[in-house]
Amino acid sequence: MEIKWLEDFLALANTLNFSKAADERHVTQSAFSRRIKQLEAWLGTTLIDRATYPSRLTDAGDKFVPVAQEALKTLHQARRKFKVDEGIDAHTITFTALHTLSFTLFPEWLKALNTKTGPVLSRLRPDSGIMEQNANSLVDGECDFLLTYAHASVPLLLDPLEFEYQLLGSENIIPVSAPGADGEPLHAFGREGKPVAYISYEKASFFGQLMADLFARRQPDYTLVHEGSMAVGLTGMALAGWGVAWAPESLTRADLAQGALVRAADPSWDISVDIRLYRSRQNRRPVVRRVWQAIAEMTSSH
């Protein structure tokens, strides 16, 4: 038995597509299929009905899904416990943070936290660009804290009985454009005439889901000119005159002050989002409990 076989099987159970699951697991389809067959041989039963398209789980496959999930969870929990019980990991806190927050809020906020707690060693995991994967990094114990934006229109699938959060602040997400020679936006929503050139986020990202909700409600006339996953990249496209992008106000403040960017719609198009820090209630590492208490004191004092 190999752990990767269980991970392969769960990927296939989720997609019911050998090609997609193989891509997700970063292996060739032939290697992926071989590993699924090795798992079936080890178990002595068939997990996948390959006679249908798309593939489907057999009865044994359906029954094995929760078994594989629980086995992986137990193994990962054991590994995490051994890692944090010894050495530097016992004094390290790991964050998953949305890309924008990692350099607009995180550096100064962490400095204030260190003033409160005394020095702690921090580790920052990269933003995957997909909300579900960011949340899973907390669920799977790959990080101690998840630093993220939050909004009612973008569901974050974290059970409140298992996970809690502290509100660190709020942020305005505003539409911006490069200015023309007259200082007015080159591209703007709310004008009559041709569709507005729009710079969009990838659909699975936080901002992608946020903008999908806004556009569904207001149904503006636009033409998509570019799609990206990071606010800083979309802001750069707006600076270059490609169209309108929605970006965190903290990210655009300097460019707005210098006139390199201007607002591209009236304030009714702004979106206010929370800035939240999540943790698992089951994470009992002493350093995590100490940091969480310090954060609670910091937030309650504001």
C-alpha positions as CSV (number, residue, x, y, z in Angstrom):
1,M,0.0,0.0,0.0
2,E,1.2,3.5,-0.8
3,I,-0.3,6.8,0.3
4,K,-0.3,8.1,-3.2
5,W,-2.7,5.3,-4.3
6,L,-5.3,6.6,-1.8
7,E,-4.8,10.2,-3.0
8,D,-5.1,9.0,-6.6
9,F,-8.3,7.2,-5.9
10,L,-9.9,10.1,-4.1
11,A,-9.0,12.4,-7.0
12,L,-10.6,10.0,-9.4
13,A,-13.7,9.6,-7.2
14,N,-14.1,13.3,-7.3
15,T,-13.7,13.8,-11.0
16,L,-14.8,10.4,-12.4
17,N,-12.4,11.2,-15.2
18,F,-9.0,9.4,-15.5
19,S,-7.5,12.2,-17.6
20,K,-8.6,15.1,-15.3
21,A,-7.6,13.1,-12.2
22,A,-4.1,12.3,-13.7
23,D,-3.6,16.0,-14.5
24,E,-4.6,16.9,-11.0
25,R,-2.1,14.5,-9.6
26,H,0.6,15.6,-12.0
27,V,1.2,12.2,-13.6
28,T,0.6,10.7,-17.0
29,Q,-2.7,9.0,-17.5
30,S,-1.0,5.6,-18.0
31,A,0.9,5.9,-14.7
32,F,-2.2,7.0,-13.0
33,S,-4.3,4.1,-14.3
34,R,-1.5,1.7,-13.3
35,R,-1.6,3.0,-9.7
36,I,-5.4,2.7,-9.5
37,K,-5.0,-1.0,-10.6
38,Q,-2.3,-1.5,-8.0
39,L,-4.7,-0.2,-5.3
40,E,-7.5,-2.5,-6.6
41,A,-5.1,-5.5,-6.6
42,W,-4.0,-4.7,-3.0
43,L,-7.6,-4.5,-1.9
44,G,-8.7,-7.5,-3.9
45,T,-11.7,-5.8,-5.5
46,T,-12.7,-3.5,-8.4
47,L,-13.2,0.1,-7.4
48,I,-14.0,1.7,-10.8
49,D,-16.5,0.6,-13.4
50,R,-14.5,1.2,-16.6
51,A,-17.3,-0.1,-18.9
52,T,-19.2,3.2,-18.6
53,Y,-18.4,6.7,-19.8
54,P,-17.9,8.7,-17.8
55,S,-16.4,6.2,-15.3
56,R,-18.3,5.5,-12.1
57,L,-17.5,3.9,-8.8
58,T,-18.5,0.4,-8.1
59,D,-20.3,-0.4,-4.9
60,A,-17.0,-1.3,-3.4
61,G,-15.6,2.0,-4.6
62,D,-18.4,4.0,-3.0
63,K,-17.7,2.1,0.3
64,F,-14.0,2.7,0.1
65,V,-14.2,6.5,-0.3
66,P,-14.7,7.3,3.4
67,V,-12.2,4.6,4.4
68,A,-9.5,6.3,2.2
69,Q,-10.4,9.7,3.5
70,E,-10.1,8.7,7.1
71,A,-6.9,6.7,6.5
72,L,-5.2,9.8,4.9
73,K,-6.5,12.1,7.6
74,T,-5.1,9.8,10.4
75,L,-1.8,9.5,8.7
76,H,-1.4,13.2,8.0
77,Q,-2.4,14.0,11.6
78,A,0.2,11.6,12.9
79,R,2.9,13.2,10.7
80,R,2.0,16.7,11.7
81,K,2.1,15.7,15.4
82,F,5.6,14.2,15.1
83,K,6.8,17.3,13.1
84,V,5.5,19.9,15.6
85,D,6.6,18.0,18.7
86,E,10.2,18.5,17.9
87,G,12.6,21.2,16.8
88,I,11.9,24.5,15.1
89,D,8.4,23.5,14.0
90,A,7.2,23.8,17.6
91,H,8.0,27.5,17.4
92,T,6.8,28.2,13.8
93,I,3.4,29.3,12.7
94,T,2.4,28.8,9.1
95,F,0.0,31.0,7.1
96,T,-1.9,30.6,3.9
97,A,-2.7,34.1,2.7
98,L,-4.3,35.5,-0.4
99,H,-1.7,37.0,-2.6
100,T,-2.8,40.6,-2.2
101,L,-3.0,40.4,1.6
102,S,0.4,38.8,1.8
103,F,2.0,42.2,0.9
104,T,-0.6,44.8,1.6
105,L,-1.6,43.8,5.2
106,F,0.6,40.9,6.3
107,P,4.0,42.5,6.8
108,E,2.9,45.4,9.1
109,W,0.3,43.2,10.8
110,L,2.9,40.6,11.6
111,K,5.2,43.2,13.0
112,A,2.4,44.3,15.4
113,L,1.8,40.7,16.3
114,N,5.4,40.1,17.1
115,T,5.4,43.2,19.4
116,K,2.6,41.6,21.2
117,T,3.8,38.0,21.4
118,G,7.5,38.3,21.2
119,P,9.4,36.9,18.2
120,V,7.8,34.0,16.4
121,L,9.0,32.3,13.2
122,S,6.5,32.7,10.5
123,R,6.1,30.7,7.2
124,L,3.9,31.9,4.4
125,R,2.4,29.4,1.9
126,P,1.6,30.7,-1.6
127,D,-1.9,31.5,-2.6
128,S,-3.1,28.7,-4.9
129,G,-5.5,31.2,-6.7
130,I,-8.4,28.9,-5.9
131,M,-10.5,29.5,-2.9
132,E,-11.3,25.9,-2.2
133,Q,-7.6,24.9,-2.3
134,N,-6.7,27.7,0.1
135,A,-9.4,26.5,2.5
136,N,-8.2,22.9,2.1
137,S,-4.7,23.9,3.2
138,L,-6.3,24.8,6.6
139,V,-8.6,21.7,6.7
140,D,-5.7,19.4,5.8
141,G,-3.4,21.0,8.4
142,E,-0.9,22.4,5.9
143,C,-1.1,25.7,7.7
144,D,-2.1,27.0,11.1
145,F,-3.9,30.1,9.9
146,L,-5.8,31.2,6.7
147,L,-5.7,34.9,6.0
148,T,-8.4,35.7,3.5
149,Y,-11.0,38.2,2.2
150,A,-14.6,37.2,3.0
151,H,-17.9,38.2,1.5
152,A,-21.4,36.8,1.7
153,S,-21.5,36.1,-2.0
154,V,-18.3,33.9,-1.9
155,P,-18.9,30.8,0.3
156,L,-16.0,29.6,2.3
157,L,-16.8,26.0,3.1
158,L,-15.4,25.8,6.7
159,D,-17.6,24.2,9.3
160,P,-18.0,26.8,12.2
161,L,-18.0,24.0,14.7
162,E,-14.5,23.0,13.6
163,F,-13.1,26.4,12.5
164,E,-13.2,29.9,13.9
165,Y,-12.1,33.3,12.7
166,Q,-11.2,36.7,13.9
167,L,-12.1,39.9,12.0
168,L,-8.9,41.9,11.3
169,G,-10.5,44.6,9.3
170,S,-12.2,45.4,6.0
171,E,-11.3,46.5,2.5
172,N,-12.9,48.3,-0.4
173,I,-12.7,46.6,-3.8
174,I,-12.9,49.4,-6.4
175,P,-13.0,49.7,-10.2
176,V,-10.0,51.6,-11.7
177,S,-8.8,52.6,-15.1
178,A,-5.8,54.5,-16.5
179,P,-6.8,58.1,-17.2
180,G,-7.0,59.8,-20.6
181,A,-5.3,63.1,-21.4
182,D,-8.2,65.0,-19.8
183,G,-7.8,63.1,-16.6
184,E,-11.0,61.2,-17.0
185,P,-11.0,57.4,-17.1
186,L,-10.1,55.8,-20.4
187,H,-12.6,53.1,-19.6
188,A,-15.6,53.5,-17.3
189,F,-18.8,51.7,-16.3
190,G,-22.0,53.7,-16.4
191,R,-21.4,55.4,-19.7
192,E,-23.7,55.1,-22.7
193,G,-22.2,53.6,-25.9
194,K,-19.9,50.8,-26.7
195,P,-19.2,47.9,-24.2
196,V,-16.5,48.6,-21.6
197,A,-13.2,46.8,-21.8
198,Y,-13.1,44.6,-18.7
199,I,-10.1,43.0,-17.0
200,S,-11.3,39.9,-15.2
201,Y,-10.3,37.5,-12.5
202,E,-10.2,33.7,-13.0
203,K,-13.6,32.3,-12.0
204,A,-12.3,30.0,-9.2
205,S,-10.5,32.8,-7.3
206,F,-12.1,34.9,-4.6
207,F,-12.3,38.0,-6.7
208,G,-13.6,36.0,-9.7
209,Q,-16.5,34.8,-7.6
210,L,-17.0,38.2,-6.1
211,M,-17.2,39.9,-9.5
212,A,-19.5,37.2,-10.9
213,D,-22.0,38.0,-8.2
214,L,-21.8,41.8,-8.9
215,F,-22.1,41.4,-12.6
216,A,-25.1,39.0,-12.3
217,R,-26.9,41.7,-10.2
218,R,-26.0,44.7,-12.3
219,Q,-25.5,43.1,-15.8
220,P,-23.2,45.7,-17.3
221,D,-22.3,45.7,-21.0
222,Y,-18.7,44.8,-21.3
223,T,-16.0,43.1,-23.5
224,L,-13.5,40.8,-21.7
225,V,-10.0,41.8,-22.7
226,H,-7.9,39.9,-20.2
227,E,-8.2,37.3,-17.4
228,G,-5.7,36.8,-14.5
229,S,-5.6,35.4,-11.0
230,M,-3.7,38.1,-9.1
231,A,-5.0,41.6,-8.2
232,V,-1.5,43.1,-8.7
233,G,-1.4,41.7,-12.2
234,L,-4.8,43.0,-13.1
235,T,-3.9,46.4,-11.7
236,G,-0.8,46.5,-13.9
237,M,-3.1,45.8,-16.9
238,A,-5.3,48.7,-15.9
239,L,-2.3,51.0,-15.5
240,A,-1.3,50.0,-19.1
241,G,-4.7,51.2,-20.3
242,W,-6.2,47.8,-21.2
243,G,-9.5,48.4,-19.4
244,V,-11.3,48.5,-16.1
245,A,-10.1,46.2,-13.2
246,W,-11.5,45.8,-9.7
247,A,-8.7,45.9,-7.1
248,P,-8.3,46.4,-3.4
249,E,-8.2,50.1,-2.5
250,S,-5.0,49.5,-0.4
251,L,-3.3,48.2,-3.5
252,T,-4.2,51.1,-5.7
253,R,-3.9,54.0,-3.2
254,A,-0.5,55.2,-4.3
255,D,-1.4,55.1,-8.0
256,L,-4.7,56.9,-7.4
257,A,-2.9,59.6,-5.4
258,Q,-0.4,60.1,-8.2
259,G,-3.1,60.1,-10.9
260,A,-1.7,57.0,-12.6
261,L,-5.1,55.4,-12.0
262,V,-8.6,56.9,-11.6
263,R,-11.9,55.5,-10.4
264,A,-13.8,53.9,-13.3
265,A,-17.3,54.0,-11.8
266,D,-19.2,55.7,-9.1
267,P,-19.0,54.4,-5.5
268,S,-22.1,52.2,-5.9
269,W,-19.8,49.8,-7.8
270,D,-17.5,49.4,-4.8
271,I,-17.6,46.2,-2.8
272,S,-16.7,46.0,0.9
273,V,-15.1,42.8,2.0
274,D,-14.0,41.5,5.4
275,I,-10.4,40.5,6.2
276,R,-10.5,37.4,8.3
277,L,-8.0,35.1,9.9
278,Y,-9.2,31.5,10.3
279,R,-7.9,28.6,12.4
280,S,-8.9,25.1,13.3
281,R,-10.3,24.6,16.8
282,Q,-8.5,21.3,16.9
283,N,-5.1,22.9,16.5
284,R,-3.7,22.7,20.1
285,R,-0.1,23.6,19.4
286,P,1.0,25.9,22.3
287,V,2.5,28.5,19.9
288,V,-0.8,28.6,17.9
289,R,-2.9,29.1,21.1
290,R,-0.5,31.9,22.3
291,V,-0.7,33.7,19.0
292,W,-4.4,33.3,18.7
293,Q,-4.9,34.9,22.1
294,A,-2.6,37.8,21.2
295,I,-4.6,38.4,18.0
296,A,-7.8,38.4,20.0
297,E,-6.4,41.0,22.3
298,M,-5.2,43.1,19.3
299,T,-8.6,43.0,17.5
300,S,-10.6,43.7,20.7
301,S,-8.5,46.8,21.4
302,H,-9.4,48.5,18.1
